[in-house]
Amino acid sequence: MPSEDHGLPEHGLSEPRRLPPISLLFGLGKAAWAFVLPAAFLVLTQGWLAAAFALFLLPALALTAASVVLKYISFSYQLEPDEMVIREGILRRNERHIPYSRIQNIDLVQNLFHRWLKVAVVKLETASGGKPEAVISVLQLDTVEEMRALVFQQKTARQKSGGETAAETETADTDDRSTLVDLSLAELAIFGAISNKGLVMVAAALGIASQIGFFDDPRWLIGAFQNEAQVPSWLASGLGLVAGVLLAVLGLLAIILALRLLSVLWAIIKYYAFRLDRLGDDLRAEYGLLTKVTATIPRHRIQLVTVNLTPLHRWFGRASVQVDTAGGGGGGGDSQQGAVQERQWLAPVIPRLDVLKLLRRVMPESRLEHFDWQPISQRAWRRLFRRWMAILVLLLAISFVPSGGWSLVAVFLLVPLAVIHSQLYVRRSGYALTPAAVLYRSGSWIRRVSIVPFGKIQVLRLRQTPFDRRNQMATVQVDTAGATIGGHRVKIDYLDTETAREVLKRLDLEAASTAFKW
């Protein structure tokens, strides 16, 4: 049977290819680094006796290096006209056939050495694995572009078979190529100040300091106040208490400022030059200072969009936008059980006024032009307040014996906060239905908005706990492909029972009349 003409020369495409020799150097370097770093850490923290023990790990290093060499020798790949074929293994041979039409993402990871040598670690993701279908370390960038061209060619063929003309396909490739998000250093600094990842860096630094014995001798911390003669006279005077409080406040502010600065540094290193482009029907995100990441987000795989608004977001007039995509996981074909959801950034930070504009460009089929927020039951705040009171009474019972009356004072002060939180939650929670999507918002201090297109709905549930039935309320839950337990989902709590049934009926009709494609 004559092969289909794909527009690319077939001669040479079916020849097995080896990884570039530089791949072997990266593999050996990774193995050596995994040994050298722990050995150096042992020398610094435990002395030369531990270093002598580390020498016994040399055989393990030799075996690891041998496995890297064998893996390099046995690994080969072929770029066929319709699929990629990967072969690996010495004793147990493994051959994988990956059709280009099934490849969803071709993601690249590049550290400084990768970029210098113009190579990258390539991750191929299909609709069938909780991990990438294949991780190739490393490939030259021109080979990656060749793979992307083959994948795009298959998409073009599918579009043509679906009734699109060549002109429409070309328009989708050129006119839709646009930049949606391009973060400056100032925006990344705002994101760092909001995210507060400085604690991660501090925890890592404290762990290293503890291991090298930095805290073994605390005299460096208390030496200045070992005796009364060294205490400043102004601190020992009657103003000592006031001065001590002021110093504590200033110290706390200094710690908060230092953590924020570290968080800003983390954000700039991790998300430097963050850019989100729309290329045809895909989104491509690129970011990273030391390690550059290039990730592809197929728009048709987006199951749910979440907009996050913390108090700091609102103070800076910003928001963060994430998407949950299906198809990067599992192993069950096109079933819900085989789908796994992955959460990726559309915009780590974006001005709040630009959020709706971004969402309309990312998912125009959701038709977010006009929608009205509908409230949950106004009776719900009493239920929330009673729940908080039960928690406070339990805490009081646990802490009353060791702390005495102070626990009672603390609970008394928290009661007004429970009232405020319950009322704000009810006031700021609600749902909205557009002609093509359902929206849900919730939260009092930390607010979130989630959007699910009708075409992504897999399961609808109406749930009632005994407390719901007692208060004539119900919950409507919307599940998508690969829905995860964590994170914000469309789970509309505290609806009046009749309202919940009406919402469920409307969603059921819309989902049934919309073609399901995940």
RAUR-V328743 format. One record per residue. N is the residue number from 1. OMEGA is omega in whole degrees, 0 to 359 (* if undefined). Layout:
N|OMEGA + N|OMEGA
This chain:
1|181 + 2|180 + 3|180 + 4|180 + 5|181 + 6|177 + 7|178 + 8|179 + 9|183 + 10|182 + 11|180 + 12|180 + 13|184 + 14|178 + 15|177 + 16|180 + 17|174 + 18|172 + 19|178 + 20|181 + 21|180 + 22|178 + 23|179 + 24|179 + 25|178 + 26|179 + 27|178 + 28|178 + 29|178 + 30|179 + 31|179 + 32|180 + 33|179 + 34|178 + 35|186 + 36|183 + 37|176 + 38|180 + 39|178 + 40|179 + 41|178 + 42|179 + 43|183 + 44|187 + 45|187 + 46|178 + 47|187 + 48|176 + 49|177 + 50|178 + 51|178 + 52|176 + 53|180 + 54|179 + 55|178 + 56|178 + 57|180 + 58|176 + 59|178 + 60|177 + 61|179 + 62|178 + 63|179 + 64|179 + 65|178 + 66|179 + 67|177 + 68|180 + 69|180 + 70|178 + 71|179 + 72|182 + 73|186 + 74|186 + 75|174 + 76|179 + 77|178 + 78|175 + 79|178 + 80|180 + 81|185 + 82|186 + 83|172 + 84|179 + 85|181 + 86|178 + 87|179 + 88|178 + 89|178 + 90|180 + 91|180 + 92|183 + 93|180 + 94|180 + 95|181 + 96|176 + 97|184 + 98|178 + 99|179 + 100|182 + 101|180 + 102|181 + 103|180 + 104|184 + 105|166 + 106|184 + 107|180 + 108|173 + 109|183 + 110|169 + 111|185 + 112|180 + 113|177 + 114|182 + 115|179 + 116|182 + 117|176 + 118|174 + 119|181 + 120|168 + 121|186 + 122|177 + 123|178 + 124|180 + 125|175 + 126|180 + 127|189 + 128|185 + 129|174 + 130|174 + 131|180 + 132|178 + 133|178 + 134|173 + 135|184 + 136|181 + 137|1 + 138|176 + 139|175 + 140|187 + 141|179 + 142|175 + 143|178 + 144|179 + 145|176 + 146|177 + 147|180 + 148|179 + 149|178 + 150|179 + 151|180 + 152|179 + 153|178 + 154|177 + 155|178 + 156|179 + 157|179 + 158|179 + 159|179 + 160|179 + 161|178 + 162|175 + 163|179 + 164|177 + 165|179 + 166|179 + 167|179 + 168|180 + 169|179 + 170|178 + 171|179 + 172|182 + 173|186 + 174|185 + 175|181 + 176|180 + 177|183 + 178|178 + 179|181 + 180|181 + 181|177 + 182|188 + 183|175 + 184|177 + 185|179 + 186|179 + 187|178 + 188|177 + 189|177 + 190|179 + 191|178 + 192|179 + 193|181 + 194|189 + 195|177 + 196|176 + 197|179 + 198|179 + 199|179 + 200|180 + 201|179 + 202|179 + 203|178 + 204|180 + 205|179 + 206|178 + 207|179 + 208|180 + 209|179 + 210|182 + 211|181 + 212|174 + 213|183 + 214|183 + 215|181 + 216|180 + 217|185 + 218|184 + 219|178 + 220|182 + 221|186 + 222|184 + 223|183 + 224|183 + 225|182 + 226|179 + 227|186 + 228|182 + 229|182 + 230|179 + 231|180 + 232|183 + 233|182 + 234|179 + 235|179 + 236|181 + 237|181 + 238|179 + 239|184 + 240|182 + 241|180 + 242|180 + 243|179 + 244|179 + 245|179 + 246|178 + 247|179 + 248|179 + 249|179 + 250|178 + 251|178 + 252|178 + 253|178 + 254|178 + 255|180 + 256|180 + 257|180 + 258|179 + 259|179 + 260|179 + 261|176 + 262|178 + 263|176 + 264|178 + 265|178 + 266|182 + 267|181 + 268|180 + 269|186 + 270|188 + 271|180 + 272|178 + 273|178 + 274|181 + 275|177 + 276|179 + 277|170 + 278|180 + 279|184 + 280|181 + 281|181 + 282|171 + 283|179 + 284|179 + 285|177 + 286|180 + 287|175 + 288|177 + 289|179 + 290|176 + 291|181 + 292|180 + 293|173 + 294|185 + 295|178 + 296|178 + 297|176 + 298|183 + 299|183 + 300|176 + 301|181 + 302|181 + 303|187 + 304|176 + 305|181 + 306|176 + 307|182 + 308|180 + 309|173 + 310|176 + 311|178 + 312|174 + 313|183 + 314|180 + 315|179 + 316|182 + 317|184 + 318|175 + 319|175 + 320|185 + 321|177 + 322|175 + 323|172 + 324|180 + 325|177 + 326|175 + 327|179 + 328|188 + 329|172 + 330|181 + 331|185 + 332|177 + 333|185 + 334|178 + 335|177 + 336|182 + 337|181 + 338|183 + 339|177 + 340|183 + 341|175 + 342|181 + 343|183 + 344|180 + 345|159 + 346|178 + 347|176 + 348|177 + 349|181 + 350|175 + 351|184 + 352|181 + 353|181 + 354|184 + 355|183 + 356|177 + 357|179 + 358|182 + 359|179 + 360|179 + 361|180 + 362|183 + 363|181 + 364|181 + 365|180 + 366|173 + 367|184 + 368|183 + 369|185 + 370|174 + 371|181 + 372|179 + 373|177 + 374|184 + 375|169 + 376|182 + 377|179 + 378|177 + 379|187 + 380|185 + 381|179 + 382|177 + 383|178 + 384|181 + 385|179 + 386|177 + 387|178 + 388|179 + 389|177 + 390|179 + 391|181 + 392|178 + 393|178 + 394|178 + 395|178 + 396|180 + 397|182 + 398|188 + 399|187 + 400|183 + 401|181 + 402|186 + 403|177 + 404|185 + 405|180 + 406|179 + 407|177 + 408|177 + 409|181 + 410|179 + 411|179 + 412|180 + 413|182 + 414|181 + 415|178 + 416|178 + 417|178 + 418|178 + 419|182 + 420|180 + 421|183 + 422|181 + 423|178 + 424|180 + 425|181 + 426|182 + 427|187 + 428|178 + 429|179 + 430|181 + 431|177 + 432|179 + 433|172 + 434|176 + 435|185 + 436|184 + 437|174 + 438|180 + 439|180 + 440|177 + 441|180 + 442|177 + 443|177 + 444|178 + 445|176 + 446|185 + 447|178 + 448|175 + 449|179 + 450|183 + 451|176 + 452|174 + 453|180 + 454|182 + 455|180 + 456|181 + 457|176 + 458|184 + 459|174 + 460|181 + 461|169 + 462|186 + 463|177 + 464|172 + 465|175 + 466|178 + 467|176 + 468|182 + 469|179 + 470|181 + 471|180 + 472|178 + 473|179 + 474|179 + 475|174 + 476|182 + 477|180 + 478|178 + 479|177 + 480|181 + 481|177 + 482|183 + 483|181 + 484|180 + 485|182 + 486|176 + 487|182 + 488|178 + 489|176 + 490|180 + 491|190 + 492|181 + 493|169 + 494|171 + 495|170 + 496|188 + 497|181 + 498|178 + 499|179 + 500|179 + 501|178 + 502|178 + 503|180 + 504|180 + 505|180 + 506|179 + 507|180 + 508|179 + 509|181 + 510|180 + 511|181 + 512|182 + 513|181 + 514|178 + 515|182 + 516|176 + 517|176 + 518|*
